[in-house]
Amino acid sequence: MSRGESKKRSFDKIRTNILLNLSKGQKTLNQISKETGINWKTVDNHIVYLVGRGLVTEVFKSSFVRIYELSEEGKEFLLKKFQKKLKIIDSKIKTKIGGSSLQLLMKL
């Protein structure tokens, strides 16, 4: 990659980043944008998609601000998405902890 070029994130990564951000609580588009580093218009476009899929819910709307939160379906989606990764990490940790290390941990 040459200087000045930026690596484009996939839609899946952008949407996952937005969902993870909303897992911390209710947010406005600008809050999501600032906290994730994603342009607010891009956040807006993906929020429309996520609301349509039922993963995000709009909880407040006025002419000045809209507030969103993760829906129950969104929470389940994130749990399923990261459950496999957590199992892989757990298995790697168990593999790295060999006999003597495991015994040492058991003593603690």
ZAMARGU-4260 file (C-alpha; in steps of 0.2 Angstrom, whole numbers, plus 5000, padded with zeros to 4 digits):
<rodrens>
0) 5000/5000/5000 | 5007/5017/4995 | 5007/5032/5006 | 4990/5041/5006 | 4981/5025/5002
5) 4969/5019/5015 | 4964/5001/5017 | 4945/4999/5015 | 4935/4990/5028 | 4922/4977/5022
10) 4904/4980/5025 | 4905/4966/5038 | 4919/4974/5048 | 4910/4991/5048 | 4894/4984/5053
15) 4902/4973/5067 | 4911/4988/5073 | 4895/4998/5074 | 4886/4984/5083 | 4900/4982/5096
20) 4900/5000/5099 | 4881/5000/5102 | 4884/4985/5114 | 4890/4998/5126 | 4873/5007/5127
25) 4862/5019/5117 | 4871/5031/5105 | 4868/5044/5092 | 4875/5043/5075 | 4889/5056/5080
30) 4894/5046/5095 | 4896/5030/5085 | 4905/5040/5072 | 4918/5047/5084 | 4920/5032/5094
35) 4923/5020/5079 | 4932/5032/5068 | 4919/5029/5054 | 4912/5044/5044 | 4895/5049/5051
40) 4887/5046/5033 | 4894/5029/5032 | 4887/5025/5050 | 4870/5032/5044 | 4870/5021/5029
45) 4875/5005/5039 | 4862/5009/5053 | 4848/5010/5040 | 4854/4992/5035 | 4856/4986/5053
50) 4839/4993/5058 | 4831/4984/5043 | 4839/4968/5048 | 4832/4970/5066 | 4849/4971/5074
55) 4848/4989/5079 | 4833/4999/5086 | 4829/5017/5084 | 4824/5022/5102 | 4822/5041/5099
60) 4820/5052/5084 | 4818/5071/5083 | 4823/5083/5069 | 4840/5086/5078 | 4845/5069/5084
65) 4842/5050/5083 | 4847/5038/5096 | 4850/5019/5093 | 4853/5004/5103 | 4857/4986/5100
70) 4841/4975/5099 | 4840/4957/5106 | 4843/4950/5089 | 4858/4961/5088 | 4865/4954/5105
75) 4862/4936/5099 | 4870/4940/5082 | 4886/4946/5091 | 4886/4932/5103 | 4885/4919/5089
80) 4898/4929/5079 | 4911/4929/5093 | 4907/4912/5101 | 4917/4903/5088 | 4932/4915/5090
85) 4931/4913/5109 | 4932/4894/5108 | 4947/4895/5097 | 4956/4907/5109 | 4951/4896/5123
90) 4958/4881/5115 | 4975/4890/5110 | 4977/4895/5128 | 4974/4877/5134 | 4987/4871/5121
95) 5000/4884/5127 | 4998/4879/5145 | 5008/4863/5146 | 5010/4851/5160 | 5020/4861/5173
100) 5012/4877/5169 | 4995/4870/5171 | 5000/4862/5188 | 5007/4879/5193 | 4990/4887/5189
105) 4981/4874/5199 | 4991/4878/5214 | 4986/4897/5213
</rodrens>
